[in-house]
Structures are given as structure tokens and as C-alpha cells.
Amino acid sequence: MSTANSRHVVSLKNQAAWVVVSGTLILSAAMGIRQTFGLFIGPFSFDRGMPVTQVAFAIALHNLVWGFAQPFAGAAADRHGSAPVVAFGGTTFAAGLALAALAPSGAMLVVGMGLLVGIGVSCTTFGVVLPAVGRLASPEKRSMAMGLASAGGSLGQVLVVPLTQTIRETSGVSTSLLVLAFLMLAAAPLGIVLDRRNPGGAPSREPPAPSLRAVLSQACRHPGYRLLTVAFFVCGFQLAFIATYLPGYLFLCHMPAGLGATALALIGLFNMAGSWACGWLGGRFRQQTVLGWLYLIRGIAIGVFFLLPKTVGSVVVFAAVMGLTWLGTVPLTSGLVAKVFGTRHLGTLFGVCFLSHQVGSFLGAWLGGFVFDATGSYTLLWGATAVAGLLAAMLHFPINDTVAENPARQRGPART
């Protein structure tokens, strides 16, 4: 019996490892590609004569479409599995990149990089991948597993951003976008591995799952879920603004050419350690407390970087600090949702929460271009981004992480 149990444990660990690795590769492709979009603002504007505002709107729109599509993508993965959702998303993502590569006008760019890419990203990133990882992991290991997958997702940013910069400089915008489309298609079949099921894992130890309608109603009335959702808006705003406009901002500051791409790659590199560390901390401390400190550190770092003179050293330090706090919010946020509401409808619940994140991303990406066209400067947005981080920190500390009662077992109205 002990030998059989040992083999079962080894089998479960192998399944979890394959799911984490596959999730990492899917996230690496999808997140790495979308982090390159800031590199195309200048070429689209100067080479194709498109206004910066219009290019910024296309990039911002994909964030907004991503947000609105994420609850539906998560619900589809909850019900039908990850494989068809990832396959559809990877194909749509690639089609959007190809359309952007060949776009003769701003309208086609908006459809490709805005609408199609947004739908594709919703099916190939956190709202579909992390719930699959979370379901297979045990509750005590869930935060760490999600952190590992999120950390691995930054590998794409480390590798894809410099690669895209090189291809764009040597072969042009269209070729670089078509290469990215091919990369996304190659990652799409990996969704099959995410559908592995753990017969002895976390879901079997959870009570019978309530209906989706019941758990959504309960979550919307839960004060902690509302605070988490509102604060996640700030994360999206900060990340989209920095990822989209940091290269252009450094150019305006007369920094060396290519430093913007290097800074984005460094953010991705340090995010690998940061996401893992946040997952580790989330398994040992209250996740909302870790989130509060993360937003506080991020807000202070943004304010200090903006106020200090710009040097190569200050850019490197800023990129390192931002990387350590970059996507660590995702395993912590999804882990907190799973802790309170369980994993059965995690894709949907995290998707609803993530919608707030993406509304923030839309505003961060779009307002940067709008404010720059209006004022010729990013000063207003840098200040707003720093202050928003401090406000988000204050929203997280009072969150109550007590496990919500299963609505299916309640006789009266759901308790919060």
C-alpha cells in the first residue's frame, strides 16, 4: 500500500509539473508578445503616418477587450476545459498580429492589435492558465504553483522583447509582427496539457460547488472581493502605462537608443524572481497584506524614479524594482479569490476581477498618448501612477480573507 501511495504521489507531482511548465510556456508567448507593443508606437507613427493617439488607442483597446472577454474565457475554460479555449485564443491572437503587420490604415490596426489581440490574450493568459494550475495544486501549494507559472510567464518578456527589437530594426515592423504571430500559433496546442486532472488534488477536498450564478452573487456582495477588484484597476493602469510609454519616455530624456527595450527585458527578468517570491510569500503570510506592501513599494519606486535625474543606472534600478513587483499581484489576487471562494469557478471570478484590471490598462495605455499629444509631456501620468499605487495599498490591508460559506449549503441569503 505504501508503494502504491508513493507512486500516486509521484504521479500527481509529475502532472502538476507538466501543467506548470505548459502554463509557463503559454504565458511566456502571450505576455511576452504583448509587452512588445510599446516598441511599435514610433514606427507606426513615423513610418506609416499614424497619429500617436491612434496607435495608443489600438494598444489600449486590446487591454479593454481583454478585460471584457476574460470572464467569458474563464467561464468557458471552467466548463469545457482549457484546450479549446487556448487553441481559439492562440489562433485569434496570431490573426490580430498578422492583420496589424499588414494594416494600411489606423482602422485596420485597431481591429487587429485592438479587437483580435484582445480576444486572443483573454484566452491565453492568467484567467485561463492560472485556474488550471490552481485546481491541480493542493491548497497549501496553490499560491506557490501560481507564482511559478506567473514567474515563468516573464521568460517571454525577457526573450521576446529583445528579439522583437532586433527583428524590427533589421527586417521591419511587418516581419517582426508576423514572426510573433507564428510564435503564438506554436504555443496554442499546449492548452491540451492544462486539462490534466488531479483525482486526489484540491477539488476533491472542497465542498460541492455552488452554481455559477450563486457564487457570482455572493462575490459581488463580498466586501473583500469588491476591494480587491477596485485595487486591481490600479495594477492594470500602472503596468500598461509603463510598458507602453517607458521606451518613448526614455527617448525624450535623451537616454541611449535601445535602453527602453533593455528596461522592459529587465522588468521581465526580475519579475521571474518577483512572481515566485510573491507566490512563496502568499503561502506563508496573508495574501492581502503582501499585496498591500507590493503596491506601496511600487508606488514609491515610480515616484522616486520620476523625480530623480535619469541615468542608465537609475533606469536599471527602476526596472529591477518594478520587475520584482510587476506581476506578483496576479498569483496573490487569484490565490486570494481561490481561498475565499474555492476553485470551481475560479476562472470566472478571477475574470470578473481582472476586468477591473483591464479597464485600468485601457486608461493607462490610452491616456498616456492622449496626455502626451495634448501637453507634450508624460508628467501628469507619472504622478497619477505613483499616487494610485499608494491608494491601492490602503485598499488591500483591511480585506477579510475568511472562507466564504458555500451558497449551496445556506438556507437563507448568502452571508458576506
C-alpha positions as CSV (number, residue, x, y, z in Angstrom):
1,M,0.0,0.0,0.0
2,S,2.8,2.4,0.8
3,T,4.4,1.7,-2.5
4,A,1.2,2.4,-4.3
5,N,0.7,5.6,-2.4
6,S,4.2,6.7,-3.2
7,R,3.7,6.1,-6.9
8,H,0.4,8.0,-6.7
9,V,2.1,11.0,-5.1
10,V,4.9,10.9,-7.7
11,S,2.3,10.8,-10.5
12,L,0.4,13.8,-9.1
13,K,3.7,15.7,-8.8
14,N,4.5,14.9,-12.4
15,Q,1.1,16.0,-13.6
16,A,1.4,19.3,-11.7
17,A,4.9,19.8,-13.1
18,W,3.7,19.3,-16.7
19,V,0.8,21.7,-16.1
20,V,3.0,24.4,-14.6
21,V,5.5,24.0,-17.5
22,S,2.8,24.2,-20.2
23,G,1.2,27.1,-18.5
24,T,4.5,28.9,-18.3
25,L,5.2,28.5,-22.0
26,I,1.7,29.7,-23.0
27,L,2.0,32.7,-20.7
28,S,5.6,33.4,-22.0
29,A,4.4,33.6,-25.5
30,A,1.2,35.6,-24.9
31,M,2.6,38.0,-22.3
32,G,6.0,38.3,-24.0
33,I,4.3,39.3,-27.3
34,R,2.0,41.9,-25.8
35,Q,4.9,43.5,-23.9
36,T,6.5,44.4,-27.2
37,F,3.7,46.7,-28.4
38,G,5.4,49.8,-27.0
39,L,8.2,49.2,-29.4
40,F,5.9,49.7,-32.4
41,I,4.4,53.1,-31.4
42,G,7.3,55.1,-33.0
43,P,7.5,53.0,-36.2
44,F,3.7,53.0,-36.8
45,S,3.6,56.8,-36.2
46,F,6.7,57.8,-38.3
47,D,6.8,55.1,-41.0
48,R,3.0,54.7,-41.6
49,G,1.9,58.2,-40.7
50,M,-0.5,57.2,-38.0
51,P,-1.1,59.6,-35.1
52,V,0.4,58.5,-31.7
53,T,-3.1,58.8,-30.2
54,Q,-4.5,56.3,-32.8
55,V,-1.7,53.8,-32.2
56,A,-2.1,54.2,-28.5
57,F,-5.8,53.6,-28.8
58,A,-5.3,50.3,-30.6
59,I,-2.9,49.2,-27.9
60,A,-5.3,50.4,-25.2
61,L,-8.3,48.8,-26.8
62,H,-6.8,45.3,-26.7
63,N,-6.5,45.8,-22.9
64,L,-10.2,46.7,-22.7
65,V,-11.3,43.9,-24.9
66,W,-9.2,41.5,-22.9
67,G,-10.9,42.7,-19.7
68,F,-14.4,42.3,-21.1
69,A,-13.7,39.0,-22.7
70,Q,-11.8,37.5,-19.7
71,P,-14.9,36.4,-17.7
72,F,-16.3,34.6,-20.7
73,A,-13.0,33.0,-21.5
74,G,-12.6,31.9,-17.9
75,A,-16.2,30.6,-17.7
76,A,-15.6,28.6,-21.0
77,A,-12.4,27.1,-19.6
78,D,-14.2,26.3,-16.3
79,R,-16.9,24.4,-18.2
80,H,-15.2,23.0,-21.3
81,G,-11.6,22.8,-20.4
82,S,-8.6,24.9,-21.3
83,A,-7.6,23.2,-24.6
84,P,-10.3,24.6,-26.9
85,V,-10.1,28.0,-25.3
86,V,-6.3,28.3,-25.6
87,A,-6.5,27.0,-29.2
88,F,-9.1,29.5,-30.2
89,G,-7.2,32.3,-28.4
90,G,-3.9,31.5,-29.9
91,T,-5.3,31.5,-33.4
92,T,-7.2,34.7,-32.9
93,F,-4.1,36.4,-31.3
94,A,-2.0,35.4,-34.3
95,A,-4.6,36.6,-36.8
96,G,-4.6,40.0,-35.0
97,L,-0.9,40.3,-35.2
98,A,-0.9,39.4,-38.9
99,L,-3.6,42.0,-39.6
100,A,-1.6,44.6,-37.7
101,A,1.6,43.7,-39.7
102,L,-0.2,44.3,-43.0
103,A,-2.5,47.2,-41.8
104,P,-2.6,50.0,-44.4
105,S,-4.6,52.2,-42.1
106,G,-5.3,53.0,-38.5
107,A,-8.7,51.4,-38.6
108,M,-7.2,48.0,-39.6
109,L,-4.6,48.4,-36.9
110,V,-7.4,48.9,-34.3
111,V,-9.2,45.8,-35.5
112,G,-6.0,43.7,-35.4
113,M,-4.0,44.9,-32.5
114,G,-7.1,46.1,-30.6
115,L,-10.0,43.7,-31.1
116,L,-8.5,40.4,-32.2
117,V,-5.4,40.6,-30.0
118,G,-7.6,41.5,-27.0
119,I,-9.8,38.4,-27.5
120,G,-6.7,36.2,-28.0
121,V,-4.9,37.4,-24.9
122,S,-8.0,36.7,-22.8
123,C,-7.9,33.0,-23.8
124,T,-4.1,32.5,-23.4
125,T,-3.2,34.3,-20.2
126,F,-3.9,34.4,-16.4
127,G,-7.7,33.9,-16.4
128,V,-7.4,30.6,-18.2
129,V,-3.9,29.3,-17.3
130,L,-3.8,30.0,-13.5
131,P,-7.1,28.4,-12.6
132,A,-5.9,25.3,-14.4
133,V,-2.7,25.4,-12.3
134,G,-4.7,26.2,-9.1
135,R,-7.1,23.3,-9.5
136,L,-4.3,20.7,-9.7
137,A,-2.3,22.1,-6.8
138,S,-3.2,21.4,-3.2
139,P,-4.4,24.4,-1.2
140,E,-1.2,24.8,0.7
141,K,0.9,24.7,-2.5
142,R,-1.6,26.7,-4.7
143,S,0.0,30.1,-4.2
144,M,3.5,28.8,-4.9
145,A,2.3,26.9,-8.1
146,M,0.6,30.0,-9.4
147,G,3.6,32.1,-8.6
148,L,5.8,29.7,-10.5
149,A,3.6,29.8,-13.6
150,S,3.4,33.6,-13.4
151,A,7.2,33.9,-13.0
152,G,7.7,31.6,-16.0
153,G,5.4,33.9,-18.0
154,S,8.0,36.6,-17.6
155,L,10.5,34.5,-19.5
156,G,8.7,35.6,-22.7
157,Q,9.3,39.2,-21.8
158,V,13.0,38.6,-21.2
159,L,13.4,36.8,-24.6
160,V,10.7,38.1,-26.9
161,V,11.2,41.9,-26.3
162,P,14.9,42.0,-27.3
163,L,14.2,39.5,-30.2
164,T,11.4,41.7,-31.5
165,Q,13.6,44.8,-31.2
166,T,16.3,43.1,-33.3
167,I,14.0,41.8,-36.0
168,R,12.2,45.2,-36.2
169,E,15.5,47.0,-36.7
170,T,16.8,44.6,-39.3
171,S,13.7,43.4,-41.2
172,G,11.0,46.0,-40.4
173,V,7.7,46.2,-38.5
174,S,5.7,43.8,-40.7
175,T,8.2,40.9,-40.5
176,S,8.6,41.2,-36.7
177,L,4.8,41.1,-36.2
178,L,4.5,38.0,-38.5
179,V,7.2,36.2,-36.5
180,L,5.3,37.0,-33.3
181,A,2.1,35.6,-34.9
182,F,3.9,32.3,-35.8
183,L,5.2,32.1,-32.2
184,M,1.7,32.4,-30.8
185,L,0.4,29.7,-33.1
186,A,3.2,27.4,-32.0
187,A,2.1,27.8,-28.3
188,A,-1.6,27.2,-28.9
189,P,-1.5,23.3,-28.7
190,L,0.0,23.4,-25.2
191,G,-3.5,24.1,-23.8
192,I,-4.1,20.3,-24.1
193,V,-1.8,19.7,-21.2
194,L,-3.6,22.2,-19.0
195,D,-6.7,19.9,-18.9
196,R,-4.9,17.2,-16.9
197,R,-7.0,16.4,-13.9
198,N,-5.8,15.5,-10.4
199,P,-8.2,12.9,-8.9
200,G,-6.8,13.3,-5.5
201,G,-6.0,17.0,-5.5
202,A,-7.5,20.1,-4.1
203,P,-11.0,20.0,-5.7
204,S,-11.9,16.7,-4.1
205,R,-11.3,18.2,-0.7
206,E,-13.6,21.1,-1.3
207,P,-17.3,21.0,-0.6
208,P,-19.7,20.6,-3.5
209,A,-19.5,23.6,-5.8
210,P,-22.4,26.1,-5.8
211,S,-23.9,27.3,-9.1
212,L,-22.1,30.0,-11.0
213,R,-25.0,32.4,-10.5
214,A,-24.9,31.8,-6.7
215,V,-21.2,32.3,-6.4
216,L,-21.2,35.4,-8.6
217,S,-23.9,36.9,-6.5
218,Q,-22.1,36.1,-3.3
219,A,-18.8,37.5,-4.6
220,C,-20.4,40.8,-5.7
221,R,-21.7,41.3,-2.2
222,H,-18.4,40.3,-0.5
223,P,-16.6,43.5,0.7
224,G,-13.2,41.9,0.3
225,Y,-13.9,40.9,-3.3
226,R,-15.1,44.4,-4.1
227,L,-11.9,46.0,-2.6
228,L,-9.7,43.5,-4.4
229,T,-11.5,44.3,-7.7
230,V,-11.2,48.1,-7.3
231,A,-7.5,47.9,-6.3
232,F,-6.7,45.6,-9.3
233,F,-7.7,48.6,-11.5
234,V,-4.6,50.3,-10.3
235,C,-2.3,47.4,-11.2
236,G,-3.6,47.5,-14.8
237,F,-3.2,51.3,-15.0
238,Q,0.4,51.2,-13.8
239,L,1.6,48.3,-15.8
240,A,0.0,49.4,-19.1
241,F,1.3,53.0,-18.8
242,I,4.9,51.9,-18.0
243,A,5.1,49.0,-20.6
244,T,3.7,51.2,-23.3
245,Y,5.4,54.5,-22.7
246,L,8.7,53.8,-20.9
247,P,10.7,53.4,-24.1
248,G,9.4,56.7,-25.6
249,Y,9.8,58.5,-22.2
250,L,13.5,57.4,-22.0
251,F,14.0,58.6,-25.6
252,L,12.6,62.1,-24.6
253,C,15.0,62.1,-21.7
254,H,17.9,61.6,-24.3
255,M,18.8,58.2,-23.0
256,P,20.7,55.8,-25.2
257,A,18.8,54.1,-28.1
258,G,17.6,50.7,-27.1
259,L,17.6,51.4,-23.4
260,G,13.8,51.2,-23.4
261,A,13.8,47.7,-24.8
262,T,16.5,46.7,-22.3
263,A,14.5,48.2,-19.4
264,L,11.4,46.1,-20.5
265,A,13.5,43.0,-20.7
266,L,15.0,43.7,-17.2
267,I,11.5,44.1,-15.9
268,G,10.6,40.7,-17.2
269,L,13.8,39.2,-15.8
270,F,13.3,40.5,-12.3
271,N,9.6,39.7,-12.5
272,M,10.6,36.0,-12.7
273,A,12.0,36.3,-9.2
274,G,9.3,38.7,-8.0
275,S,6.4,36.5,-9.1
276,W,8.0,33.4,-7.5
277,A,8.7,35.3,-4.3
278,C,5.1,36.7,-4.2
279,G,3.8,33.2,-4.6
280,W,6.1,32.0,-1.8
281,L,5.1,34.8,0.5
282,G,1.4,34.3,-0.3
283,G,1.7,30.8,1.0
284,R,3.1,32.0,4.3
285,F,1.5,35.3,5.0
286,R,-1.9,36.8,4.4
287,Q,-2.1,37.5,0.7
288,Q,-3.8,40.8,1.1
289,T,-1.0,42.0,3.3
290,V,1.6,41.0,0.8
291,L,-0.4,42.8,-1.9
292,G,-0.6,46.0,0.2
293,W,3.1,46.1,0.6
294,L,3.7,45.3,-3.0
295,Y,1.6,48.3,-4.2
296,L,3.2,50.5,-1.6
297,I,6.7,49.7,-2.8
298,R,5.7,50.0,-6.4
299,G,4.1,53.5,-5.9
300,I,7.1,54.8,-4.1
301,A,9.5,53.4,-6.7
302,I,7.6,55.2,-9.5
303,G,7.5,58.5,-7.7
304,V,11.2,58.4,-6.9
305,F,12.2,57.4,-10.4
306,F,10.2,60.2,-11.9
307,L,11.7,62.8,-9.6
308,L,15.3,61.8,-9.8
309,P,17.7,62.6,-12.7
310,K,17.6,60.0,-15.4
311,T,20.7,57.9,-15.9
312,V,21.4,54.4,-17.1
313,G,21.9,53.3,-13.5
314,S,18.6,54.8,-12.3
315,V,16.8,53.2,-15.2
316,V,18.3,49.8,-14.4
317,V,17.4,50.1,-10.7
318,F,13.9,51.2,-11.5
319,A,13.4,48.3,-14.0
320,A,14.6,45.9,-11.3
321,V,12.3,47.2,-8.6
322,M,9.3,47.3,-11.0
323,G,10.1,43.8,-12.1
324,L,10.1,42.5,-8.6
325,T,6.6,43.9,-8.1
326,W,5.3,43.6,-11.7
327,L,3.1,40.5,-12.0
328,G,3.3,39.3,-8.4
329,T,-0.1,40.7,-7.9
330,V,-1.6,38.0,-10.2
331,P,-0.9,34.9,-8.2
332,L,-1.7,36.7,-5.0
333,T,-5.0,38.1,-6.3
334,S,-6.1,34.8,-7.9
335,G,-4.9,32.9,-4.8
336,L,-6.9,35.1,-2.5
337,V,-10.0,34.6,-4.7
338,A,-9.5,30.8,-4.6
339,K,-9.0,30.9,-0.8
340,V,-12.3,32.7,-0.2
341,F,-14.5,31.2,-2.9
342,G,-12.8,27.9,-3.9
343,T,-11.5,26.8,-7.3
344,R,-14.6,25.5,-9.1
345,H,-15.5,28.9,-10.6
346,L,-12.1,30.5,-10.2
347,G,-11.7,31.3,-13.9
348,T,-14.9,33.2,-13.9
349,L,-14.4,35.0,-10.6
350,F,-10.9,36.0,-11.4
351,G,-12.1,37.1,-14.8
352,V,-14.6,39.5,-13.4
353,C,-11.9,40.9,-11.1
354,F,-9.5,41.1,-14.0
355,L,-12.0,43.2,-15.9
356,S,-11.3,46.0,-13.5
357,H,-7.5,45.5,-14.1
358,Q,-8.0,45.8,-17.8
359,V,-10.2,48.9,-17.6
360,G,-7.2,50.4,-15.8
361,S,-4.9,49.1,-18.5
362,F,-7.0,50.7,-21.2
363,L,-6.9,54.1,-19.4
364,G,-3.1,53.7,-18.7
365,A,-2.3,53.0,-22.3
366,W,-4.7,55.4,-23.9
367,L,-4.3,58.4,-21.6
368,G,-0.6,58.3,-22.0
369,G,-0.9,59.0,-25.7
370,F,-3.8,61.5,-25.2
371,V,-1.9,63.5,-22.5
372,F,1.3,63.5,-24.5
373,D,-0.4,64.8,-27.6
374,A,-2.2,67.4,-25.5
375,T,0.8,68.6,-23.4
376,G,3.9,67.2,-25.0
377,S,4.8,65.5,-21.7
378,Y,4.1,62.4,-19.6
379,T,4.4,64.3,-16.3
380,L,0.8,64.2,-15.3
381,L,0.6,60.4,-15.9
382,W,3.7,59.6,-13.9
383,G,2.4,61.5,-10.9
384,A,-1.0,59.8,-11.2
385,T,0.6,56.4,-11.5
386,A,2.6,56.9,-8.3
387,V,-0.3,58.2,-6.2
388,A,-2.5,55.4,-7.4
389,G,-0.1,52.8,-6.0
390,L,-0.3,54.3,-2.6
391,L,-4.1,54.3,-2.7
392,A,-4.2,50.7,-3.8
393,A,-2.0,49.7,-0.9
394,M,-4.5,51.2,1.5
395,L,-7.4,49.2,0.0
396,H,-5.7,45.8,0.5
397,F,-4.8,45.9,4.1
398,P,-8.4,45.7,5.5
399,I,-9.5,42.8,3.2
400,N,-11.1,39.9,5.1
401,D,-9.9,36.6,3.8
402,T,-12.3,34.3,5.8
403,V,-13.5,31.4,3.6
404,A,-17.0,32.3,2.3
405,E,-19.8,29.8,3.1
406,N,-20.9,27.7,0.3
407,P,-24.1,29.2,-1.0
408,A,-25.4,25.7,-1.8
409,R,-25.5,24.9,1.9
410,Q,-27.1,28.1,3.0
411,R,-30.8,28.2,3.9
412,G,-31.1,32.0,3.9
413,P,-29.4,34.8,1.9
414,A,-25.7,34.4,1.3
415,R,-23.5,35.8,4.0
416,T,-20.6,38.1,3.3
